[in-house]
Amino acid sequence: MKNFKYLLVMFIALSVSLTSCDDDGDDMGNPIVGSWGLSEEDGGFAVSLVATFAENGTGTLTATITIDGQSQSESDSFTWSTDGDQLSL
């Protein structure tokens, strides 16, 4: 009976290790890619910043200011790169 339990545990461990997920195809790319936003509002004044990072190392920054219901936006382009956990614009 002891040998049967031992063989059962070994079989389960072997089955799990053979069917476990591997890293193939799990590369999610650079985690900074996408759009990031920040907004703040106080009374009749609001500020919104949106930075968009593309996979090709380019991006845009859009700032929108709203005062008493009237908005004005401005956009600018930039290039970016990462080295480890350091972001350079």
Z-matrix of the N, CA and C atoms (Angstrom, degrees):
N
C 1 1.439
C 2 1.525 1 111.04
N 3 1.350 2 116.88 1 -39.84
C 4 1.452 3 120.91 2 178.48
C 5 1.521 4 111.11 3 -61.12
N 6 1.328 5 115.63 4 -42.15
C 7 1.465 6 120.27 5 179.73
C 8 1.528 7 110.99 6 -64.43
N 9 1.331 8 116.88 7 -36.88
C 10 1.457 9 120.33 8 179.59
C 11 1.536 10 110.51 9 -64.31
N 12 1.330 11 117.34 10 -44.37
C 13 1.466 12 121.11 11 178.11
C 14 1.531 13 110.28 12 -61.75
N 15 1.335 14 115.89 13 -44.04
C 16 1.460 15 120.81 14 179.29
C 17 1.528 16 110.83 15 -60.58
N 18 1.329 17 117.49 16 -44.90
C 19 1.457 18 121.79 17 179.12
C 20 1.530 19 111.19 18 -66.22
N 21 1.327 20 117.80 19 -37.81
C 22 1.458 21 121.82 20 178.58
C 23 1.525 22 110.76 21 -64.54
N 24 1.329 23 117.42 22 -44.95
C 25 1.471 24 121.28 23 177.77
C 26 1.527 25 109.87 24 -62.75
N 27 1.308 26 118.57 25 -43.07
C 28 1.475 27 121.61 26 178.96
C 29 1.531 28 110.55 27 -63.52
N 30 1.333 29 117.88 28 -40.84
C 31 1.456 30 121.86 29 179.25
C 32 1.529 31 110.75 30 -63.76
N 33 1.336 32 116.91 31 -44.26
C 34 1.470 33 120.65 32 179.05
C 35 1.523 34 110.36 33 -64.01
N 36 1.331 35 117.02 34 -44.67
C 37 1.466 36 120.43 35 179.27
C 38 1.526 37 111.41 36 -61.82
N 39 1.310 38 117.34 37 -41.84
C 40 1.461 39 121.64 38 178.66
C 41 1.522 40 110.69 39 -66.47
N 42 1.326 41 117.33 40 -41.25
C 43 1.469 42 120.79 41 179.35
C 44 1.518 43 111.28 42 -63.71
N 45 1.315 44 117.30 43 -43.10
C 46 1.459 45 121.39 44 -179.99
C 47 1.521 46 110.48 45 -65.07
N 48 1.314 47 117.22 46 -42.99
C 49 1.465 48 119.58 47 -178.06
C 50 1.530 49 111.69 48 -68.10
N 51 1.320 50 118.27 49 -30.87
C 52 1.455 51 120.62 50 179.56
C 53 1.522 52 112.44 51 -78.31
N 54 1.330 53 117.05 52 -26.63
C 55 1.462 54 119.94 53 -177.55
C 56 1.522 55 112.95 54 -103.20
N 57 1.311 56 117.76 55 1.62
C 58 1.466 57 119.52 56 -179.27
C 59 1.520 58 110.31 57 -68.97
N 60 1.316 59 115.60 58 159.08
C 61 1.459 60 121.47 59 -178.91
C 62 1.517 61 110.48 60 -72.04
N 63 1.305 62 115.28 61 145.43
C 64 1.452 63 119.84 62 173.97
C 65 1.528 64 108.35 63 -115.12
N 66 1.330 65 117.56 64 178.91
C 67 1.455 66 122.14 65 -175.00
C 68 1.520 67 113.76 66 -84.51
N 69 1.324 68 118.97 67 -1.79
C 70 1.461 69 120.42 68 -179.09
C 71 1.523 70 110.45 69 -64.78
N 72 1.325 71 116.09 70 124.51
C 73 1.450 72 121.06 71 176.50
C 74 1.514 73 114.84 72 79.42
N 75 1.323 74 118.08 73 2.28
C 76 1.447 75 120.69 74 -179.16
C 77 1.530 76 112.34 75 -94.50
N 78 1.320 77 118.15 76 7.24
C 79 1.457 78 121.20 77 -179.06
C 80 1.524 79 108.71 78 -69.04
N 81 1.318 80 116.04 79 113.39
C 82 1.452 81 120.84 80 -177.03
C 83 1.519 82 112.00 81 -92.52
N 84 1.329 83 117.80 82 6.34
C 85 1.451 84 120.10 83 179.50
C 86 1.511 85 110.85 84 73.66
N 87 1.301 86 115.03 85 -161.75
C 88 1.453 87 120.98 86 -178.56
C 89 1.531 88 109.57 87 -78.86
N 90 1.330 89 117.97 88 126.09
C 91 1.466 90 119.64 89 -176.09
C 92 1.533 91 114.02 90 -70.00
N 93 1.316 92 119.24 91 -10.63
C 94 1.468 93 121.52 92 179.63
C 95 1.528 94 111.51 93 -80.08
N 96 1.333 95 117.82 94 -18.65
C 97 1.463 96 121.61 95 -177.20
C 98 1.527 97 109.89 96 -63.63
N 99 1.334 98 115.00 97 129.32
C 100 1.458 99 120.99 98 -179.04
C 101 1.521 100 109.87 99 135.47
N 102 1.312 101 115.67 100 -166.83
C 103 1.466 102 121.13 101 179.76
C 104 1.521 103 110.03 102 -109.58
N 105 1.312 104 114.74 103 137.15
C 106 1.455 105 122.69 104 179.82
C 107 1.517 106 107.70 105 -125.74
N 108 1.309 107 117.48 106 133.83
C 109 1.451 108 120.11 107 -176.13
C 110 1.518 109 113.53 108 -132.22
N 111 1.325 110 113.90 109 156.27
C 112 1.452 111 122.71 110 177.01
C 113 1.512 112 107.47 111 -144.51
N 114 1.313 113 117.31 112 133.61
C 115 1.464 114 119.38 113 177.46
C 116 1.518 115 108.91 114 -142.03
N 117 1.300 116 114.44 115 149.25
C 118 1.459 117 122.02 116 -179.84
C 119 1.517 118 108.09 117 -143.55
N 120 1.326 119 116.04 118 139.66
C 121 1.457 120 120.22 119 -179.45
C 122 1.525 121 108.90 120 -136.86
N 123 1.325 122 115.23 121 138.12
C 124 1.460 123 120.90 122 177.17
C 125 1.523 124 108.20 123 -146.57
N 126 1.299 125 115.67 124 106.68
C 127 1.463 126 119.56 125 -178.25
C 128 1.515 127 110.85 126 65.98
N 129 1.313 128 117.91 127 -125.44
C 130 1.456 129 122.61 128 179.62
C 131 1.513 130 113.50 129 -93.08
N 132 1.344 131 117.52 130 12.65
C 133 1.461 132 122.37 131 -176.95
C 134 1.528 133 109.16 132 -117.76
N 135 1.353 134 116.77 133 129.37
C 136 1.465 135 121.34 134 178.96
C 137 1.524 136 109.79 135 -138.87
N 138 1.326 137 115.06 136 141.65
C 139 1.466 138 122.01 137 176.86
C 140 1.518 139 107.63 138 -127.16
N 141 1.337 140 116.44 139 135.03
C 142 1.454 141 122.22 140 178.15
C 143 1.523 142 108.69 141 -133.55
N 144 1.320 143 116.67 142 130.14
C 145 1.466 144 122.91 143 176.11
C 146 1.527 145 108.12 144 -122.54
N 147 1.326 146 116.36 145 131.65
C 148 1.462 147 121.57 146 176.54
C 149 1.522 148 108.23 147 -130.63
N 150 1.322 149 116.45 148 120.71
C 151 1.464 150 122.79 149 175.94
C 152 1.520 151 107.92 150 -108.75
N 153 1.333 152 116.26 151 127.78
C 154 1.453 153 121.54 152 179.46
C 155 1.528 154 108.26 153 -116.29
N 156 1.337 155 116.47 154 122.93
C 157 1.454 156 123.41 155 -179.35
C 158 1.522 157 108.77 156 -108.13
N 159 1.337 158 117.43 157 119.85
C 160 1.465 159 122.50 158 178.54
C 161 1.529 160 109.35 159 -93.02
N 162 1.329 161 116.56 160 157.72
C 163 1.466 162 121.62 161 -179.14
C 164 1.526 163 113.02 162 -63.25
N 165 1.325 164 117.86 163 -24.95
C 166 1.470 165 120.85 164 -176.53
C 167 1.527 166 112.94 165 -83.92
N 168 1.330 167 119.01 166 8.64
C 169 1.458 168 121.78 167 176.78
C 170 1.518 169 114.33 168 87.32
N 171 1.319 170 117.54 169 13.42
C 172 1.460 171 120.95 170 175.91
C 173 1.523 172 108.91 171 -113.49
N 174 1.320 173 115.92 172 166.60
C 175 1.450 174 118.97 173 179.01
C 176 1.512 175 111.62 174 -165.52
N 177 1.313 176 115.32 175 172.75
C 178 1.460 177 121.71 176 176.06
C 179 1.522 178 108.82 177 -133.86
N 180 1.320 179 114.87 178 146.29
C 181 1.450 180 122.27 179 175.17
C 182 1.517 181 107.04 180 -120.38
N 183 1.320 182 116.56 181 123.71
C 184 1.462 183 121.70 182 -179.68
C 185 1.525 184 108.52 183 -119.09
N 186 1.327 185 114.99 184 125.03
C 187 1.460 186 121.62 185 177.28
C 188 1.527 187 108.48 186 -113.48
N 189 1.309 188 116.19 187 132.58
C 190 1.461 189 121.67 188 177.95
C 191 1.527 190 108.36 189 -126.40
N 192 1.312 191 115.61 190 127.74
C 193 1.461 192 121.80 191 177.36
C 194 1.521 193 107.89 192 -117.14
N 195 1.314 194 116.02 193 130.67
C 196 1.461 195 121.54 194 179.16
C 197 1.530 196 108.86 195 -122.91
N 198 1.337 197 114.71 196 124.44
C 199 1.464 198 120.72 197 177.51
C 200 1.519 199 107.51 198 -126.60
N 201 1.320 200 115.80 199 120.34
C 202 1.464 201 122.40 200 179.83
C 203 1.524 202 112.71 201 49.68
N 204 1.335 203 117.24 202 43.78
C 205 1.453 204 122.14 203 175.58
C 206 1.517 205 115.79 204 85.54
N 207 1.332 206 118.79 205 -6.32
C 208 1.471 207 121.87 206 178.73
C 209 1.527 208 108.52 207 -104.06
N 210 1.337 209 115.07 208 124.38
C 211 1.462 210 121.02 209 -176.30
C 212 1.517 211 111.92 210 -108.40
N 213 1.316 212 113.78 211 150.00
C 214 1.459 213 121.06 212 172.81
C 215 1.524 214 107.30 213 -140.27
N 216 1.340 215 115.30 214 130.50
C 217 1.464 216 121.22 215 -178.90
C 218 1.511 217 110.65 216 -117.80
N 219 1.327 218 113.94 217 152.69
C 220 1.457 219 120.87 218 176.18
C 221 1.526 220 107.47 219 -144.65
N 222 1.336 221 115.91 220 136.38
C 223 1.465 222 121.42 221 179.24
C 224 1.511 223 110.66 222 -122.05
N 225 1.330 224 114.63 223 151.06
C 226 1.456 225 120.53 224 177.17
C 227 1.526 226 107.94 225 -145.10
N 228 1.320 227 116.22 226 147.63
C 229 1.462 228 122.07 227 178.77
C 230 1.518 229 110.13 228 -96.49
N 231 1.320 230 115.59 229 155.04
C 232 1.465 231 120.87 230 176.81
C 233 1.519 232 109.34 231 -150.95
N 234 1.320 233 115.73 232 166.72
C 235 1.463 234 121.98 233 171.32
C 236 1.525 235 107.25 234 -113.80
N 237 1.316 236 116.25 235 153.45
C 238 1.457 237 120.17 236 -178.10
C 239 1.516 238 110.63 237 -145.00
N 240 1.329 239 115.31 238 159.91
C 241 1.461 240 121.91 239 174.16
C 242 1.524 241 108.01 240 -154.91
N 243 1.312 242 115.55 241 160.08
C 244 1.460 243 121.09 242 176.48
C 245 1.514 244 109.22 243 -124.35
N 246 1.321 245 115.02 244 148.24
C 247 1.455 246 122.71 245 173.82
C 248 1.523 247 105.96 246 -137.43
N 249 1.320 248 116.21 247 99.21
C 250 1.456 249 119.97 248 -172.83
C 251 1.516 250 109.70 249 68.77
N 252 1.324 251 116.51 250 -121.22
C 253 1.462 252 120.04 251 178.27
C 254 1.527 253 112.20 252 -103.05
N 255 1.332 254 117.50 253 18.14
C 256 1.464 255 122.58 254 179.40
C 257 1.531 256 110.41 255 -103.45
N 258 1.323 257 116.80 256 129.49
C 259 1.462 258 123.37 257 177.81
C 260 1.513 259 108.05 258 -106.18
N 261 1.330 260 116.55 259 129.11
C 262 1.466 261 122.04 260 177.35
C 263 1.520 262 109.12 261 -118.40
N 264 1.329 263 116.39 262 130.02
C 265 1.463 264 122.28 263 177.97
C 266 1.508 265 109.13 264 -109.35
